[in-house]
Amino acid sequence: MKKGLAVLGGVPIALALFIVICSTVYTLMLPDLYRSSVRIAIAEDERVINPFSDKEQPPVYTLDFIKAQYEVVQSNRTILNEVINRVNLQQEWGRNGEELPRKDALKILRKSIRVFPGRNIDLMYIQVTRDNPAEAADIANALAETYRDYRFDSAMKIERDKTDMIFEALNEQQVCMEAAEEKVEQLRAELDISIISNEGSFDVSEEQLQQMEGDRLFAQKEMLEKEAILNVFPETLEELGNRTRDAFTKYIIFDKISISTIQQIQDVEVRLSALDETFDANHPEVKRCILQKQKLEEVLDERLEVLRKGLQTEYLISKNNFESLDHVLATIRTNRLVALSEKYRPFRAAQNDLENERFIYNQLREKHRRQLIGDLPRNPVKIIDLAEPNLQPFGPNRFRNIFVSVIIAGLFGWVGAVLLILGLKKSRVGVV
């Protein structure tokens, strides 16, 4: 029994020494590990599809979305398989020139990836740990780029779905519009209604009616202005006095040629006044000025006649325009009163429905056109900082591993020492 305790105490001590030696050798044989990180910004995909809205949906950040993206980066087989292909990991991790099986490469790759958030909720860090610093950086960058492309493909799919949805709604709306048109035509035939083109009341909206009323008032104002000028327009130059002549041409008819001619006549008159003080009426210079004045007055008379005839023509045109608009509006108002009667009420309601269906159809068609020629969707992932090879290894922590093995071995050694001491004490007691 005494010898058994001594032998039993030696076993833990030997085991403690074995643990220290093995853990030290194993730790020293471990390769250095390197980490590289890439930082990206993420945004949630647009989820609400509204065919009538042109507003871009703002980025949305939710905790569930962020967690889901962490899982996508670390576990999505499509993304990880693409990374394996881009970095050629099956060949890099294979031995003896043989490719590593894809399932084994996936396991190693998953264990090498760690994803954690940044300071802002829309920031994400993708960290890769490998025994080769360049390989860690290449995998991290390939993973970020693949994830970015994956999210962009998803955004493109949303845009395609949005376009298909608008196109489907457009086709359905076309059917509704055609049905409304058939109903209008049916009621028109049943009620024996004839629609007056251009002057009818059924196809004229309230906004168009107001526009036509404004055009009529403008035409009336223009007609009255032309008539007022025509009433005060002189038949000949003699009807204009010297004082009113200049004011008439400048402020009523606004004719530059007449104004210039009147100015020349005034200059000649001033020169004649100066010559009358020095020479008599038979002087050649006086006669020349008088002849020049007569010619200028003839030119002015002819110009005024042209202006008067032109003004008469403009007045007749504006009068005809006003009378035509006035007649059209009177016809429209009369027909609108008829259209509002009890007999035509179903037709009017059907036509209102048709206008609504046409409006929706035109809106959808314009939205579909803009969707087809619009810009590409924004990429919901943006790579901010690419990973670079980190030549400073972060592990393994050899000192910590050896220290832990020493602590564990110390426990075994303490147990062994206690058993050994107890065996020695009993041996001494037996000797005594």
C-alpha positions as CSV (number, residue, x, y, z in Angstrom):
1,M,0.0,0.0,0.0
2,K,2.8,2.4,0.9
3,K,4.6,1.6,-2.4
4,G,1.4,2.0,-4.3
5,L,0.9,5.6,-3.1
6,A,4.4,6.5,-4.1
7,V,4.0,5.0,-7.6
8,L,0.5,6.5,-8.0
9,G,2.0,9.9,-7.0
10,G,4.7,9.6,-9.7
11,V,2.1,9.1,-12.5
12,P,0.5,12.6,-12.2
13,I,4.0,14.2,-12.1
14,A,5.0,12.3,-15.2
15,L,1.7,13.2,-16.9
16,A,2.3,16.9,-16.0
17,L,5.7,16.9,-17.6
18,F,4.3,15.1,-20.7
19,I,1.5,17.8,-21.0
20,V,4.0,20.7,-20.8
21,I,6.3,19.1,-23.3
22,C,3.6,18.2,-25.8
23,S,1.7,21.5,-25.5
24,T,4.9,23.5,-25.9
25,V,6.0,21.5,-29.0
26,Y,2.5,21.7,-30.5
27,T,2.2,25.5,-29.9
28,L,5.6,26.1,-31.4
29,M,4.7,24.1,-34.5
30,L,1.4,26.1,-35.1
31,P,1.6,28.4,-38.1
32,D,1.2,32.2,-37.6
33,L,-2.3,33.4,-38.3
34,Y,-3.1,36.7,-40.1
35,R,-6.3,38.8,-40.2
36,S,-7.5,41.2,-42.9
37,S,-10.7,43.2,-42.8
38,V,-12.7,45.1,-45.4
39,R,-15.3,47.7,-44.5
40,I,-18.5,48.1,-46.4
41,A,-21.7,50.2,-46.1
42,I,-25.0,48.4,-46.6
43,A,-28.6,49.6,-47.2
44,E,-31.8,47.6,-47.3
45,D,-33.4,46.8,-50.7
46,E,-36.4,48.8,-51.8
47,R,-39.4,46.7,-50.8
48,V,-42.4,48.8,-51.6
49,I,-43.3,48.9,-55.3
50,N,-45.8,51.7,-56.1
51,P,-46.4,52.2,-59.9
52,F,-47.6,55.7,-59.3
53,S,-44.8,56.9,-57.1
54,D,-41.6,58.5,-58.5
55,K,-40.0,59.0,-55.1
56,E,-37.0,56.9,-54.3
57,Q,-37.4,54.9,-51.2
58,P,-35.0,56.0,-48.4
59,P,-32.6,53.4,-47.0
60,V,-34.0,51.3,-44.2
61,Y,-31.9,49.8,-41.4
62,T,-33.5,47.3,-39.0
63,L,-31.9,44.9,-36.6
64,D,-33.4,41.9,-38.3
65,F,-32.1,43.1,-41.7
66,I,-28.6,43.6,-40.3
67,K,-28.5,40.1,-38.7
68,A,-29.8,38.6,-41.9
69,Q,-27.0,40.2,-43.9
70,Y,-24.4,38.9,-41.4
71,E,-25.8,35.4,-42.1
72,V,-25.8,35.9,-45.8
73,V,-22.1,37.0,-45.9
74,Q,-21.0,34.0,-43.7
75,S,-23.2,31.2,-44.9
76,N,-24.8,31.9,-48.3
77,R,-23.6,29.1,-50.5
78,T,-23.9,31.1,-53.7
79,I,-21.6,33.8,-52.4
80,L,-19.1,31.4,-50.8
81,N,-18.9,29.3,-53.9
82,E,-18.3,32.3,-56.1
83,V,-15.5,33.4,-53.7
84,I,-13.9,29.9,-54.0
85,N,-14.0,30.3,-57.7
86,R,-12.6,33.8,-57.8
87,V,-9.7,33.1,-55.5
88,N,-9.2,29.6,-56.8
89,L,-9.2,28.2,-53.2
90,Q,-9.7,24.5,-54.2
91,Q,-6.3,24.6,-55.9
92,E,-4.7,26.7,-53.3
93,W,-5.8,24.5,-50.4
94,G,-5.3,21.2,-52.2
95,R,-2.3,18.9,-51.7
96,N,-0.1,17.1,-54.1
97,G,-1.5,19.0,-57.0
98,E,-5.0,17.8,-56.3
99,E,-8.0,20.0,-55.8
100,L,-9.6,20.2,-52.4
101,P,-13.2,19.0,-52.5
102,R,-15.7,21.9,-52.6
103,K,-17.5,20.9,-49.5
104,D,-14.2,20.9,-47.5
105,A,-13.3,24.2,-49.0
106,L,-16.7,25.6,-47.9
107,K,-16.1,24.4,-44.4
108,I,-12.6,26.0,-44.2
109,L,-13.9,29.2,-45.7
110,R,-16.8,29.5,-43.3
111,K,-14.5,29.0,-40.3
112,S,-12.2,31.7,-41.6
113,I,-14.9,34.4,-41.9
114,R,-16.1,36.7,-39.1
115,V,-18.5,39.5,-39.6
116,F,-19.1,42.3,-37.0
117,P,-20.7,45.7,-37.1
118,G,-19.0,49.1,-37.3
119,R,-19.8,52.2,-35.3
120,N,-22.8,53.0,-37.4
121,I,-25.6,50.5,-38.0
122,D,-25.1,50.7,-41.8
123,L,-21.4,49.7,-41.6
124,M,-20.1,46.1,-41.6
125,Y,-16.7,44.6,-41.3
126,I,-15.8,41.4,-43.0
127,Q,-12.7,39.8,-41.3
128,V,-10.9,36.8,-42.7
129,T,-8.3,34.8,-40.8
130,R,-5.7,32.7,-42.6
131,D,-2.1,31.6,-42.3
132,N,-1.2,33.6,-45.3
133,P,-1.6,37.5,-45.1
134,A,-2.0,37.9,-48.8
135,E,-4.6,35.1,-49.0
136,A,-6.6,36.6,-46.1
137,A,-6.7,40.0,-47.9
138,D,-7.7,38.4,-51.2
139,I,-10.5,36.4,-49.7
140,A,-11.8,39.4,-47.7
141,N,-11.9,41.6,-50.9
142,A,-13.4,38.8,-53.0
143,L,-16.1,38.2,-50.4
144,A,-17.0,41.9,-50.2
145,E,-17.1,42.2,-54.0
146,T,-19.2,39.1,-54.4
147,Y,-21.6,40.2,-51.7
148,R,-21.9,43.6,-53.4
149,D,-22.6,41.9,-56.8
150,Y,-25.1,39.6,-55.2
151,R,-27.0,42.5,-53.6
152,F,-26.9,44.5,-56.9
153,D,-28.3,41.5,-58.8
154,S,-31.1,41.4,-56.2
155,A,-31.8,45.1,-56.7
156,M,-31.9,44.6,-60.5
157,K,-34.4,41.8,-60.0
158,I,-36.5,44.1,-57.9
159,E,-36.4,46.6,-60.8
160,R,-37.3,43.9,-63.3
161,D,-40.2,42.8,-61.1
162,K,-41.3,46.4,-60.8
163,T,-41.3,46.8,-64.6
164,D,-43.2,43.6,-65.0
165,M,-45.7,44.6,-62.4
166,I,-46.3,48.0,-64.1
167,F,-46.6,46.3,-67.5
168,E,-49.1,43.8,-66.1
169,A,-51.1,46.6,-64.5
170,L,-51.0,48.5,-67.8
171,N,-52.5,45.6,-69.7
172,E,-55.2,45.2,-67.1
173,Q,-56.0,48.9,-67.3
174,Q,-56.2,48.7,-71.1
175,V,-58.9,46.1,-70.7
176,C,-60.8,48.3,-68.3
177,M,-60.5,51.3,-70.6
178,E,-61.7,49.3,-73.6
179,A,-64.6,48.1,-71.6
180,A,-65.5,51.7,-70.6
181,E,-65.2,52.7,-74.3
182,E,-67.6,50.0,-75.3
183,K,-70.1,51.1,-72.7
184,V,-69.9,54.7,-73.8
185,E,-70.5,53.6,-77.4
186,Q,-73.4,51.4,-76.4
187,L,-75.1,54.2,-74.5
188,R,-74.5,56.6,-77.3
189,A,-76.2,54.3,-79.7
190,E,-79.1,53.6,-77.3
191,L,-79.7,57.3,-76.5
192,D,-79.1,58.4,-80.1
193,I,-76.4,60.9,-79.0
194,S,-74.3,62.7,-81.6
195,I,-71.1,64.2,-80.3
196,I,-70.1,67.5,-81.9
197,S,-66.5,67.4,-82.8
198,N,-64.5,70.5,-81.7
199,E,-67.7,72.3,-80.6
200,G,-69.3,69.5,-78.6
201,S,-69.9,69.6,-74.9
202,F,-69.3,66.0,-74.0
203,D,-65.6,66.0,-74.8
204,V,-64.8,69.4,-73.2
205,S,-63.6,69.3,-69.6
206,E,-64.2,72.1,-67.2
207,E,-60.5,73.2,-67.5
208,Q,-60.8,73.4,-71.3
209,L,-64.0,75.4,-70.9
210,Q,-62.3,77.9,-68.7
211,Q,-59.4,78.1,-71.1
212,M,-61.8,78.8,-74.0
213,E,-63.6,81.5,-72.0
214,G,-60.2,83.1,-71.3
215,D,-59.4,83.0,-75.0
216,R,-62.8,84.6,-75.8
217,L,-62.2,87.4,-73.4
218,F,-58.8,88.0,-74.8
219,A,-60.1,88.1,-78.3
220,Q,-62.8,90.6,-77.3
221,K,-60.3,92.8,-75.6
222,E,-58.1,92.7,-78.7
223,M,-61.1,93.5,-81.0
224,L,-62.1,96.5,-78.9
225,E,-58.5,97.9,-78.9
226,K,-58.3,97.6,-82.7
227,E,-61.7,99.3,-83.0
228,A,-60.7,102.2,-80.7
229,I,-57.5,102.9,-82.7
230,L,-59.4,102.6,-86.0
231,N,-62.0,105.2,-84.8
232,V,-59.3,107.8,-84.1
233,F,-57.2,106.9,-87.1
234,P,-56.9,109.9,-89.5
235,E,-57.9,109.6,-93.2
236,T,-55.0,111.9,-94.3
237,L,-52.1,113.7,-92.9
238,E,-54.0,117.0,-92.8
239,E,-56.3,115.6,-90.1
240,L,-53.2,115.4,-87.8
241,G,-52.0,118.7,-86.4
242,N,-48.3,119.3,-85.8
243,R,-48.7,118.7,-82.1
244,T,-50.7,115.5,-82.2
245,R,-48.9,114.0,-85.2
246,D,-45.9,113.0,-83.2
247,A,-47.9,111.7,-80.3
248,F,-50.2,109.7,-82.6
249,T,-47.4,107.9,-84.3
250,K,-45.4,107.3,-81.1
251,Y,-48.1,106.3,-78.6
252,I,-51.0,104.9,-80.7
253,I,-49.7,103.2,-83.8
254,F,-46.1,102.6,-82.7
255,D,-44.8,102.7,-86.3
256,K,-41.0,103.4,-86.6
257,I,-41.2,104.4,-90.3
258,S,-43.9,107.0,-89.5
259,I,-42.0,108.3,-86.5
260,S,-38.8,108.6,-88.6
261,T,-40.7,110.4,-91.5
262,I,-42.3,112.8,-89.0
263,Q,-39.0,113.6,-87.5
264,Q,-37.6,114.4,-90.9
265,I,-40.5,116.6,-91.7
266,Q,-39.9,118.5,-88.4
267,D,-36.3,118.9,-89.3
268,V,-37.2,120.3,-92.7
269,E,-39.7,122.7,-91.1
270,V,-37.0,123.9,-88.7
271,R,-34.7,124.6,-91.6
272,L,-37.4,126.4,-93.5
273,S,-38.0,128.7,-90.6
274,A,-34.4,129.6,-90.5
275,L,-34.3,130.2,-94.3
276,D,-37.4,132.4,-94.3
277,E,-35.6,134.9,-92.1
278,T,-32.8,135.3,-94.7
279,F,-34.2,134.4,-98.1
280,D,-37.5,134.9,-99.9
281,A,-39.8,132.1,-101.2
282,N,-38.1,132.1,-104.6
283,H,-34.7,131.2,-103.3
284,P,-33.5,127.8,-104.6
285,E,-32.7,126.5,-101.2
286,V,-36.1,127.4,-99.9
287,K,-37.8,125.8,-102.9
288,R,-35.7,122.6,-102.4
289,C,-36.8,122.4,-98.7
290,I,-40.4,122.9,-99.6
291,L,-40.2,120.2,-102.3
292,Q,-38.5,117.9,-99.8
293,K,-41.3,118.5,-97.2
294,Q,-44.0,117.8,-99.8
295,K,-42.4,114.5,-100.7
296,L,-42.0,113.5,-97.0
297,E,-45.7,114.3,-96.4
298,E,-46.7,112.2,-99.4
299,V,-44.6,109.3,-98.0
300,L,-46.3,109.8,-94.6
301,D,-49.7,109.8,-96.2
302,E,-49.0,106.6,-98.0
303,R,-47.7,105.0,-94.8
304,L,-50.7,106.0,-92.9
305,E,-53.0,104.6,-95.6
306,V,-51.1,101.3,-95.4
307,L,-51.3,101.3,-91.6
308,R,-55.0,102.1,-91.7
309,K,-55.8,99.3,-94.1
310,G,-53.7,96.9,-92.0
311,L,-55.4,97.9,-88.9
312,Q,-58.8,97.4,-90.5
313,T,-57.7,93.9,-91.5
314,E,-56.5,93.1,-88.0
315,Y,-59.8,94.4,-86.6
316,L,-61.8,92.2,-88.9
317,I,-59.7,89.2,-88.0
318,S,-60.0,89.8,-84.2
319,K,-63.7,90.4,-84.6
320,N,-64.2,87.1,-86.5
321,N,-62.1,85.3,-83.9
322,F,-64.2,86.7,-81.1
323,E,-67.5,85.9,-82.8
324,S,-66.3,82.4,-83.5
325,L,-65.2,81.7,-79.9
326,D,-68.4,83.3,-78.6
327,H,-70.5,81.0,-80.9
328,V,-68.5,77.9,-79.9
329,L,-68.9,78.7,-76.1
330,A,-72.6,79.3,-76.6
331,T,-73.0,76.0,-78.3
332,I,-71.0,74.2,-75.6
333,R,-73.1,75.7,-72.8
334,T,-76.3,74.7,-74.6
335,N,-75.1,71.2,-75.1
336,R,-73.8,70.9,-71.5
337,L,-77.3,71.8,-70.3
338,V,-78.7,69.1,-72.5
339,A,-76.1,66.6,-71.3
340,L,-77.0,67.2,-67.7
341,S,-80.6,66.3,-68.2
342,E,-82.0,63.0,-66.9
343,K,-82.0,61.3,-70.2
344,Y,-78.3,61.7,-70.8
345,R,-77.1,61.2,-67.2
346,P,-76.1,57.5,-67.7
347,F,-74.1,58.5,-70.8
348,R,-72.4,61.3,-68.9
349,A,-71.5,58.9,-66.0
350,A,-70.1,56.4,-68.4
351,Q,-68.0,59.0,-70.1
352,N,-66.7,60.2,-66.8
353,D,-65.7,56.6,-66.0
354,L,-64.0,56.4,-69.4
355,E,-62.0,59.6,-68.7
356,N,-60.9,58.2,-65.4
357,E,-59.8,54.9,-66.9
358,R,-57.9,56.8,-69.7
359,F,-56.2,58.9,-67.1
360,I,-55.0,55.9,-65.1
361,Y,-53.9,54.2,-68.3
362,N,-51.9,57.2,-69.5
363,Q,-50.2,57.4,-66.1
364,L,-49.3,53.8,-66.1
365,R,-48.0,54.0,-69.7
366,E,-45.8,57.0,-68.8
367,K,-44.6,55.3,-65.7
368,H,-43.7,52.2,-67.7
369,R,-41.9,54.3,-70.3
370,R,-39.8,56.0,-67.6
371,Q,-39.1,52.7,-66.0
372,L,-37.7,51.3,-69.2
373,I,-35.5,54.2,-70.0
374,G,-34.6,55.1,-66.4
375,D,-31.3,54.8,-64.7
376,L,-30.0,51.6,-63.1
377,P,-30.9,51.1,-59.5
378,R,-28.4,52.2,-56.9
379,N,-26.1,49.5,-55.5
380,P,-27.2,48.8,-51.9
381,V,-23.6,47.9,-51.0
382,K,-20.6,50.2,-51.1
383,I,-17.0,49.1,-50.4
384,I,-15.4,51.8,-48.3
385,D,-12.0,50.3,-47.4
386,L,-10.5,47.3,-49.2
387,A,-8.5,44.8,-47.2
388,E,-4.7,44.9,-47.3
389,P,-2.3,42.1,-46.2
390,N,-1.5,42.5,-42.5
391,L,2.1,41.2,-42.0
392,Q,1.7,41.4,-38.2
393,P,0.4,38.0,-37.0
394,F,-2.3,38.1,-34.3
395,G,-2.0,34.4,-33.3
396,P,-1.5,31.9,-32.0
397,N,-0.7,33.3,-28.6
398,R,2.1,30.9,-27.8
399,F,2.8,32.4,-24.4
400,R,-0.8,32.0,-23.3
401,N,-1.0,28.4,-24.6
402,I,2.2,27.4,-22.8
403,F,1.1,29.2,-19.7
404,V,-2.3,27.4,-19.6
405,S,-0.5,24.0,-20.2
406,V,1.8,24.8,-17.3
407,I,-1.2,25.6,-15.0
408,I,-2.9,22.3,-16.0
409,A,0.3,20.4,-15.6
410,G,0.8,22.1,-12.2
411,L,-2.5,20.7,-11.0
412,F,-1.5,17.2,-12.0
413,G,1.9,17.7,-10.4
414,W,0.3,19.0,-7.2
415,V,-1.8,15.9,-7.0
416,G,1.1,13.7,-7.7
417,A,3.2,15.5,-5.1
418,V,0.5,15.1,-2.4
419,L,0.3,11.4,-3.1
420,L,4.1,11.0,-3.1
421,I,4.4,12.9,0.2
422,L,1.7,10.7,1.8
423,G,3.5,7.6,0.5
424,L,6.8,8.8,1.9
425,K,5.2,9.6,5.3
426,K,3.6,6.1,5.6
427,S,6.9,4.5,4.6
428,R,8.7,6.3,7.5
429,V,6.0,5.4,10.0
430,G,6.4,1.7,9.0
431,V,10.1,1.8,9.4
432,V,9.8,3.2,12.9
